[in-house]
């Protein structure tokens, strides 16, 4: 069931929520690609490999925070 129909908000706000939710999935796919590429290059523990993976995970976290922030601002 689509809960956006239960909340009376404008279409533009619904589009913002759909776009930010899609952004989470896109950033997660890019993060997985980065992690797989780093694993392909080296299996050793290297500070730059760890940094690349951490930055990808941070990007996913920021996209989730953006989505939550959009929900909060729209519902207020």
N, C-alpha and C positions, 0 to 999 in steps of 0.2 A: 504494500500500500504506500502510496506517495504522500508523505506527511506534509509536503509543501502545499498541498491542496487544502489542508486543514488550517493553515495559517494564512490569514488574509494579508498578503504582501504583494507589491507590484511585480509585474513581469520582469523588469530590469533587475530587481533584487534576486528573483529566482534564477535568472541567468548568471548573476555574479556567483551565487552558491554552486551552480552546476559547473561553472568554469573553474572555480577554486577547488572543487572536489576532483575535477579532471586533472588539474595541475598536480595534485598529490600523486595521482597514478603515473603521470608523465615523469615527474621528478624521481619517483621510486624506480621506474624503468631505467632512467639514466644512472641512478645510483647502482643498480644491479649490473649495468654494463661496465661501469667504472671498476666495480669490485671484481668482475670476471676478467677484465683486461689486466688488472694488477696481478691477479692470481696466475694468469697465463704467462706473464713476464717473469715473475719470481715467486717461488714458494717460501723463500727465506723471509725472516722478519727484518724489515727494513723501515727506518723512520719515515722515509718518503712514501712508502706504500701505505703505512699506517695513516699518515696525514691525508693522503688521497681518499682513503676509505672514510675517515672521520669527516672530511669536508662533504662528501656525498651524503653521509648520514645526517649531517647538520642541515643540508639543503632540504632533505625530506622533513626534518623537524620544523624548519621555518615555513614550509608550505602547509603543514598541518596547523601551525600556529596562525597563519594567515587565514585559513579556512575557518577556524574557531573564532577568530576576531571578526570576520565577516558575519558569522552567525550572530555573535553578540551584538554588533552594531546594528544589524538589521532588525533584530527582535526588540531592541531597546526603544 
